[in-house]
Amino acid sequence: MDKKERYYLNIKQTKAYFENRKNKLFNCLCMYEENNDTAFKNIHSLSLELEGKGERLPFLKDMIEFDIILDTLEFLYNEFLTMDNNQEVVRREIFKCMSLLDKMIIKLPDYMECG
């Protein structure tokens, strides 16, 4: 990306959004571990939200972390639907997504004009 673009959300708001998504991911994990049969709705909602954010902030599609998160959420959605008690796998993948969100937060200044 040669030129930084201006976006409606500033960098502080965008960071807060991704921090909030990390919290939502953790809540999804708790629901899965409690065998909450509506947990799949939350993981699906999160996936849709992030896809929508990718449309509003096109530079996200340039971040490999974003693509990995979307793919992982698709996998997790299937795991949440079946509730096969793969807690170790689900836990690992959710924490991986949370770590990737942290990396995206660090990279935001490179992709957004601060202000």
C-alpha positions as CSV (number, residue, x, y, z in Angstrom):
1,M,0.0,0.0,0.0
2,D,1.7,3.2,-1.2
3,K,-0.6,5.8,0.2
4,K,-2.3,5.9,3.6
5,E,-6.1,6.4,3.3
6,R,-8.4,8.2,5.7
7,Y,-11.2,6.2,7.3
8,Y,-14.3,7.1,9.2
9,L,-13.0,5.4,12.3
10,N,-9.8,6.6,13.8
11,I,-7.0,4.4,14.9
12,K,-8.0,4.5,18.6
13,Q,-11.6,3.4,17.7
14,T,-10.3,0.7,15.4
15,K,-8.0,-0.7,18.1
16,A,-10.9,-0.6,20.6
17,Y,-13.0,-2.5,18.1
18,F,-10.4,-5.3,17.8
19,E,-9.9,-5.5,21.5
20,N,-13.6,-6.0,21.9
21,R,-13.6,-8.7,19.3
22,K,-10.9,-10.5,21.3
23,N,-13.3,-10.4,24.3
24,K,-16.1,-11.8,22.2
25,L,-13.8,-14.6,21.1
26,F,-13.0,-15.5,24.7
27,N,-16.7,-15.4,25.5
28,C,-17.3,-17.8,22.6
29,L,-14.7,-20.2,24.1
30,C,-16.4,-20.0,27.5
31,M,-19.8,-20.8,25.9
32,Y,-18.2,-23.8,24.0
33,E,-16.6,-25.2,27.1
34,E,-20.0,-24.9,28.9
35,N,-21.6,-26.8,26.1
36,N,-23.9,-23.9,25.4
37,D,-25.9,-25.0,22.4
38,T,-26.2,-21.4,21.1
39,A,-22.4,-20.8,21.1
40,F,-22.3,-21.4,17.3
41,K,-24.5,-18.3,16.8
42,N,-21.9,-16.1,18.5
43,I,-19.0,-17.5,16.5
44,H,-21.0,-17.1,13.3
45,S,-21.9,-13.5,14.2
46,L,-18.3,-12.7,14.9
47,S,-17.3,-14.1,11.6
48,L,-19.9,-12.0,9.8
49,E,-18.9,-8.8,11.7
50,L,-15.3,-9.2,10.7
51,E,-16.2,-9.9,7.1
52,G,-18.2,-6.7,7.2
53,K,-15.3,-4.8,8.8
54,G,-13.2,-6.0,5.9
55,E,-15.6,-4.3,3.5
56,R,-15.5,-1.0,5.5
57,L,-11.7,-1.1,5.9
58,P,-10.4,-2.6,2.7
59,F,-6.8,-2.5,4.0
60,L,-7.6,-5.4,6.3
61,K,-7.7,-7.6,3.3
62,D,-4.0,-6.8,2.9
63,M,-3.2,-8.3,6.3
64,I,-2.5,-12.0,6.2
65,E,-3.6,-12.2,9.9
66,F,-7.1,-11.1,8.9
67,D,-7.4,-13.8,6.3
68,I,-6.2,-16.4,8.7
69,I,-8.7,-15.2,11.3
70,L,-11.6,-15.5,8.8
71,D,-10.5,-19.0,7.8
72,T,-10.1,-20.1,11.4
73,L,-13.6,-18.7,12.4
74,E,-15.1,-20.7,9.6
75,F,-13.4,-23.9,11.0
76,L,-14.5,-22.9,14.5
77,Y,-18.1,-22.4,13.3
78,N,-18.2,-26.0,12.1
79,E,-16.7,-27.2,15.4
80,F,-19.3,-25.2,17.4
81,L,-22.1,-26.7,15.3
82,T,-21.1,-30.2,16.1
83,M,-20.0,-29.7,19.7
84,D,-17.7,-32.7,19.4
85,N,-15.9,-31.7,22.6
86,N,-12.7,-30.8,20.9
87,Q,-12.0,-28.3,23.6
88,E,-8.2,-28.5,23.2
89,V,-8.4,-27.7,19.5
90,V,-11.0,-25.0,19.9
91,R,-9.1,-23.4,22.8
92,R,-5.9,-23.3,20.7
93,E,-7.6,-21.9,17.6
94,I,-9.4,-19.2,19.6
95,F,-6.2,-18.1,21.3
96,K,-4.4,-18.1,18.0
97,C,-7.1,-15.7,16.6
98,M,-6.7,-13.5,19.7
99,S,-3.0,-13.4,19.1
100,L,-3.5,-12.5,15.5
101,L,-5.8,-9.7,16.5
102,D,-3.0,-8.3,18.7
103,K,-0.6,-8.4,15.7
104,M,-3.2,-6.6,13.6
105,I,-3.6,-3.9,16.3
106,I,0.2,-3.3,16.3
107,K,0.2,-3.0,12.5
108,L,-2.7,-0.5,12.3
109,P,-0.5,2.6,12.2
110,D,1.1,1.3,9.1
111,Y,-2.2,1.0,7.4
112,M,-4.2,3.9,8.7
113,E,-3.4,7.6,9.0
114,C,-3.4,8.5,12.7
115,G,-5.8,11.1,13.7
